[in-house]
């Protein structure tokens, strides 16, 4: 409320404008309130301070403020990805959530398109052999193909989303460990590491949306190419996080870069091995 100058309601006794039962019950929108002889404008509320009715601007909801800050930060990131202006404490998590979700969804649409093409090819081949050699074995083959086709459903979608969250988290954690261990950057925190990676990869969001749309209509080659571009952008963003920064360490920046690259590679290898182990066992059990 700081910086807001309450405007007293003139010409109306305090007892005449005190909250009525309907107002107290959240029905003020159905009443006509007046301030200085004029109806209240949209975005204005009446509050009672020290027994006096005052007109104050309505405060935006926390939800609206959070997503407004996110949208502002996203537009700024498209113009200046390396700019680390703080647009709110929730931006870091929103960047991570949206980026991971759309990455997983894009991978799932490509996987589904590939699965449909493979299944259709197998069915066509089975149909050709059936027409040549008769229906021997075709009755057993078709249900098997249909069973594997149906497995590309919600469980595969969940696996794709989980894989994307773990995959992107590995990049973020590797960058954070490298900056802390090699550069000892005091401004680097675990939270702003999410924000930094999200800003550097902000251009991936529109590319992922196009990938999802193309994969949803059954295309494979071009969506796969776009998805590879996104993965390349992730790698470049990870490399950018280990660019030498101003630190108290007196070593030459070239040696800092070598050590940072080595440590970053080791951390990424370990994290990717863990992610691959988790997801491969999950996916094999899911599809077979």
N, C-alpha and C positions, 0 to 999 in steps of 0.2 A: 504494500500500500504506500510505500515511500514515493515521494514525487507527485502524488495525486492530491489535488486540492479539492476537498469536498465542497459541494455547492449546496448551501442550505435551501430548503424548500420554503420560499417566501409566500406569505399570505395564507398559510395553512397552519392552524394551531397544532402543536405537537400531539395533543391528545386526539386530534382529528385524523392524523396520518399515521398513528401507531398501527402496527400490523393487525389486520383483521384475521378471523379464524381461517378464512379461505386462503389468505396470503401465507399464514403459518403452515398451512397444509400443502404448500407447493402449488397453489392455484393462482398465483399472482398474475400469470400470463393471461388469465381470463378476465382480469379487472383492468380498468382504465386508471392509470396513475398520472398525476399531474405535478409538474414542477414549474414554478413561476408562471402558472396559468397555462402551460403548454403540456401536451402529452409527452411522456418519456420517450426518448429516441431509442432505436434499436441499439443494443449494446450497453444500455445504462440500467443501473439498479438503484434501489433505495436501501440505505442502511441507516441504522439508528445508533448514533454515537453520542454518549452522555445525554440520552433522552432527546436528542435533536435529529430530525430526519435530514439526511444528506443524500445527494445524487452522486454516485461513483460509477466509473466505467466497469463493465463486466469483465472479469478476468477469464482469459482463455483456459480451457481444460488442459491438464498435464499431457493428455494423449495428443491433443492437437498441437501443442507446443513442441512435443518430442518429434513428431513427424514433420513439422515445419522446419525444425532445426536440421533434421536428417536430409530433407530435400534441398535446403540451402547449402549444406555441406557437400552433397552429391554434385550439385551444379558447380560449386567452386572446385571440387576435385577434378571434374572434367576439364576445367580451364587450367588449373594449376595442381597437378597431382602431388607434387612434393611440398606444397604448402600445408603446414601442420597446425592451422588455426583450429582452436577448440570450438566445436559447435554443440557442445552438450555432453554430459557424462554417458548418455545412452547411445551416442552415435557409434562408438566402438563396437558394441554388441550388435547393433542393427546392421552395421557393415558386414560383420562376420555372418550373421544369420541369413541375410538376403543373398550374399555372395555364395555361401555354401548351399543354400536351398536351390538357387537357380542353376548352380553347377551340377548338383545331383540330378535335378530334373532334366537338364540337357543331356546328361549321360544316359539317363533312363530312356528318353525318347529315341536316342540313337540305338541303344540296345534293343528296344522294342522293334524299331524298324528293321534292324538286322535279323532279329529272330523271326519276324513275319516273312521276310524274304527267304530265309533258310527253310522255314517250314513249308512255304508255298513251293519252293524248288523240290523239296523231298516228296511232297504230295504229288507234284507233277511227274516226278521220276517214277514213283510207285504206280501212278496211273498208267504210265507208258508200259512198264513191265507187266502190269496186270492185263493190259490189252493184248500184249504179245504172248505171255505165258499163262494167261488165265488168272483167276482170282486166288490162287494158292498163296496163302500167307498175307494177303492184303488186308483181310479182316482183322488180323492181329497187329498189323503195322499202323493202320490209321489211328486207332485209339492211342498208341504210343506217341505218335506225332502230335496229336491233339493234347495229350497230357503235358508234353514239354512246352507246347505253345501256351497253354493256360498258366504254366508256372511263371511266365513273364507277367505278373500281376502286381498286387499290392506288396507282397513280400519282396519282390525284386525292386520295386519302387523304394521301399524302406531301406533296402540294402544300398541302393544308389545314393540316397540322401545321407545315410550314415557314413558311407565311404567319402563323400565330398566334405562333410564336416571334419572327419579325421585327417583327410588329405590336406586341407587348407590349414587346419590347426598345426600340422607338422611344419609347414612353411613359417607360420607366425612364431611358433616356439623356437625354431632354429634361429630365426633372426633376432629374437629377444635374447637368447643365450649368448649369441655371438657378440652383440653390442655390449652386453653386460660384462662378459668374460674378457674380451679383447680390448674394447674401447673404454670400458668402465664409464659409459655415458650416463651422467647423473639424471638427465632429462628423460631417459628411457625407462618406462615402467611396463609391467605386463599388460596393463589395460591399453595404454596408448600404442602398444605394438599391434593390437587388433585394429586400431584406428588408422595407423600408418599403412598397414598392408591393405586395408579396405580402400583407402584413398588412392594408393598406387595402382590398384586393380579396378578402379571404378569404371574404366572404359570396358571392362569385361561384361558388365551387366547388359548393355544393349546388344552386344554380340551374342550373349547367351540367350537372350529373348528371341533373336532371329534363329538361332540354332534350334531352340525348342519348337518354334513354329514350323520350320522345315522338316525336322524329324517327325513331328506329329502327322504330317501329310505323307510320310513314307519315304522321304529322301534319305540317303545314307552318306554318299560321298562328300557333298558340299557341307552338310552339318558336321561331319567328322573333321573336315578341314578347318572349319571355324572353331571347333572344340580344341583342336591342336593349337590354334592361335591363342586361345584363352590359356591353355596350359603353359605355353611359352611366355605369355605375359606374367603368369604367376612366378615363373623362374626368374624373369627379369626383375620383378618387384622384390623377390628375395635377395637377389644380388645387390639391388640398390640399398637394401637395409644394412649391408655390410661394407658400404663405401666408407672409408676412414672419415671420422669426424674429429673435431677439436677436443682433445683429451689431455690429461696430465701425463700420459705415457710419452716418453721422449723418443721412443723408437721411430725409425724412419717409416713414413706412410706406406712405402712399398712393402716393407716387411710386415706392417700391420695388416695390409691387404692379403698377403700370402697366408698369414696365420688365421685371419678371419675366414678366408675361403676354405682352408683345411678344416677348421673347427666346424664351420657351417656344413661342409660336405659330410663330415662324420656324423653330426647330429641328424641331418636329413636322412642319411643312410639307415641309421638306427630306427628313427621314427617311421620311415617308409617300410622297413622290414616288419615292424610291429603291425602297422596298418595292413600290409599285404597278408600277413599271417592271419589276422583276425578276419579280414574280409574274404580271403580265399576259402577258409574253412566254412564260413557262413554261407558263401555263395554255392559251394559244392554241395553242401547239405540241402540248400534250397532248390537247386535245379536238378539234382540227381538223387 
